[in-house]
Amino acid sequence: MAPTLCPICKCALPDEGDRQGRVCPQCSALVNIETTELDYTNGHGQEQPSIAKSKWRRINGERRLAIIAPFLSGHSAFIDIGCGSGETVLAAKARFPMAIGYEVNKPLVAFGREQLGVDIENGMFSADRLPDALRGQRKVFASSHVIEHLDDPAALLGEIAAACEPGDLVYLEVPLYTGESFRRLGYRWQLWNSEHRMLFSLPSLQRLAESAGFRPLLAGTRVFARGSHSGSTRWRLLRQHPQDFIRTCLTKRDALSIADIMIADYGFVVLTL
């Protein structure tokens, strides 16, 4: 059954529009009205990665950690919710004394444990599943490309909030329909599919975070397709948008690339309570 309410703000969706998505008039999320229920526990939706893909995922994880780095102050634990095959957890082990992931996909859990040697708990995260050893520690919770799969993303954020203590940080990352790829490809973009309940705008992501009681410290955009960081991509962006390219070079944060800001296929927020 097609959703009639926005999963983020519970606002009634427009009755009219195209047959694939509706933009929420209140929070600006793009809600998928052709979703399919999927069971991720036995590998559906994502297979174990090749060596090359796993290596790239670790690089991407390191780039996420670079975004968070300016806000770290005595944080000793990293918790990755929906960690996939565990490459961001592996990258976090170099920065944090304790790093753990949570993942429902059993083949990915096995890959992370056996091939990468990381600590992954199988199953959905909830506040009561947080190990006792992490309570009282300054923690960073991360969840990348997870909440767009959920019927009720606010419920997961509520569990994260319940596990947070003063000084903890939260990093969320989601696909945006406001980025270059969706603007160019529309519903043909590979991240518009039946597995995703919605795609976000930055305002809708921030609204979701604030509704769970979090305060944004930083919001921005990024992209992690390998070719997007190449010299040819930078040349394309310079050729097509010379003024924006120069402005971006002068104003971007060190942790972000020119493509992160100009292509902007994914959005992130760094949060605290």
N, C-alpha and C positions, 0 to 999 in steps of 0.2 A: 504494500500500500504506500502510495506517495505521501511524504510528510506534509503536514499542513501547518506545522509550527517550526520556527527556527530553533535548531538544537542549542544555540548559544543563549539567546535572550527570550525565547518562548513567544516571540511576537508572531502573529498570524502572517503567513506568507501570502503574497498576492495570488489571487485566483487565476489571473491571466499572465501569460508569458510563454516562452518557448517550452518545448516538451521535455527539456533536459535539466534546466536549472531555474531557480528563482532567487533574485537578490532580496535579502531581508531589508525592508524599508527602515528598520530601526538600527541595526548594527552593521549592515552592509556585507554580511557573509553571503556567499553564493552557495545555496543549498541544492544538493543533488536530489532530484525527484525520481531517479531511476536506479536506486541502489539495490544491491543484492546481499542477502545475509550470507556471510562466509565464516567458515571455521578455520582459524589459523593454526590450530594446535598441532597438526600433522604436516605442516609445511606449505599449506596453500598460501599463495600471495608472495612468497619469497623463498627461493631455493638457497642451498648452501653456496657461498660465493667461490669463484675461482681464486687462485693465489693473487692474480693481478687485481681483481676486484676487491679482495680483502685488503690489499695494500693501499688501494685508493681510499677505501672507507676509513682506514686509520688516518691517512692524511687529512681527510675531511673532519674526523674527530679532533685532530690536533688543532685545526682551524677553529672549530667551535670553542675549544678550551682557550684559545688565544683571545676570543671575544670576551670570555668570562674573566680572564686573568686580571684586568684592572680592579675588579671588585673583590678579589680574594684577599683575605686578611686572617690568617690562622685557620683557614678551612682545612680539615683533615680527612674528610670523607666525601666520596663522589658516588651518587646513586643514579644510574641510567635506567629510566623506565621505558620499556619497549626497546631494549638495547639491540635487537636483531642478533647478528652474529658476534657482537661484542667488541668491535674494533674501537669504539669510543671509550669503552671501559679499559681496554688495553692502553690506549693513549693516556688515560687518566692515571694509570698506575705509576707513570713517571712523575706525576705532580702531586699525588695524594697518597698518604700512608695506607688508606683503605679505599677500595673501589669495588663496586658490586653492580650487577645488572639484574633486571627483571624482564622476562620474555616468555610469551605463551607458546611460541613456535618451537616445538621440541627438536627438530633437526638443526635449527639455528643455535639452540641452547647447547646441543651436543658439539657442534662445530666450535663454538666459543670456548667451551670447557676443554675439548680434546686438542684442538689445533692452536688455540691462542693461549690457553692456560689461564683464562680469566674466571672469576667467580660470578656465575649467573644462577639466579633462582628461577625455576620454571613456574610460570603462572602470572596472574595479574598482580600488580602492586596494590597494597593497601597499607594504611598506617600501622596496623597491628602486625604486619609482616616485617617491619623494620627490625633488623637484628639489635639485640640489647647492647652490643658493643658500640653501636653507632649513636645510641641515645646520649645526649649531653655533648656530643661532638658538634663542631661547626661543619655543616653539611652543604653540599651543592646537589640539588636534584636537577636532572636533565630529562627531557622527553622530546625527541625529535621525530617528526613524521608519525605521530601516534594519534593525536586527538582528532584528526580529520577522519579517522576510521570509526569513531565512537558515536553511538546514538546520543549519549549524554556526556560530552566532554567536561562539563562542570563537575560531574561526580568524581572524575579522576583528580581534577584540581583540588576538590575538597579533601580527598585522601592525602594529597601532597601537603596541603595546608595543615591537616591534622598531625602530620609527621614532622612539621617544621618547628624549629625553636628560634628564639631571637638571634638574628645574625645570619641565618641560613639564606641561601640563594636558590633561585629556580631559573632554569633556562628552558624556554619552549621554542620549537622551530616547526613551521608548517609551510605547505605550498600556498602560494598566493595566486589568485586569478588576476591580480593587478600587475603582474610582471610581464616581461617581454614575450615569453613563450606563449602564454595564454592569449595575450593581445594579438599575437600573430597567428596562432593556430586555433584558438577557440576550443571547442569541445573535441577537437582532434589532438589536443595536447595529451601526451601519454599519462599525465597525472590527473586527467579527468577520466575516471573510470568508476565502475560500479562498487568498488571497494571503499571509495571515499564518500563520506556523508556530506562533505562540504569542502569548499576551498575558501580561503580567508582573504581579507584585506588587513592591513596593519591595524586600522581602527577596530575591526571586529576581534582580532586577537587580543588587543589591549583591553577591550571591554570584557571579554571572557575572563582575563586574568584579574581585573579589578573586581568583577562580580564575586570572585572567590576570596577576596580580601587582600590580594597582593598589590604592592605598589611598584610600578615600573621604574627601574633604574636606567634602562637603555632599551630602545627599540630600533630595529634597522632591517636591512634586506641583505640577502646573500644568494649565491648560486654555487653548486658544487659539481656540475658536469665537468669532466676533466678538460675538455677542449675550451671551456669558457675562460680558463686562465692562461691560454696560449697567447703567443705574440700575434698570431693571425686574428684572434678575437679582439685584442686591444687595437690593432690596426683598423679592423672593421668599425669598431665603436668610434675611433677617432675620425675616420672618413665620413661616417654617417651623422655623427653628432659632435662636431669639433668643439663648440662652445661648452656643451655639457661635459665633454671629456676633460677639458682643461680645468673646468670648475671642480670636477670630481677629484682630479689629481691634487688640487690645492687644499681640499677640505676633508678628504676621507680619513677615517681612523686607520692607524697602522695595521690593525688586525684584519682589515677588509681590503679586497682587491677592487680595481676599477669595475670589473665585471659584476662583483657583488652588488654594487650600487646601481650600475646602469642597466643590467639585465634584470636583477631583482625578482627572480622567480620564487624565492623563499623569504619568509619573514621570521624574525626572531625577537624575543623580548627577554631581558634579564630582570628578574623580579626579587623582591623581598617582602616580608610581611610588614 
